[in-house]
Amino acid sequence: MIGKLLFGAALAAGVGYGYPLVNEHAGSACQALERRVIAMEAPATPLQRPARAIEWAVARIYLEPLSDGRLAAAQEKHRYPALPAEVGCTVRYWTKLLDSPV
């Protein structure tokens, strides 16, 4: 019985950590978090506010490739000092994903 419980917990942890990597095409959880934040903050309808759409296009083209998760890792290490940065980024990714307005 305890073996099945441990297997289920390990499977859930693996899916919880792996999904952000696959969904955001990222190499680390912190990079996935950064990509999620950029995608969430981008304007939904760029034709309503073209200046804002241009700002986000420039941000995605120039800033996204430069950041490989270091900014998110530093922020999450500050937010959750007792956890490794990867775990903090994963927690924050799921928080952003589940709390996002649809």
Buried (B, 14 or more C-beta within 10 A) or exposed (E): EEEEEEEEEEEEEEEBBEBBBEEBEBEBBBBBBBBBBBBEEBBEEBEEEEEEBEEBEEEBEEEBEEBBBBBBBEBBBEEBEEBEBBBBBBBBBBEBBEEEEE
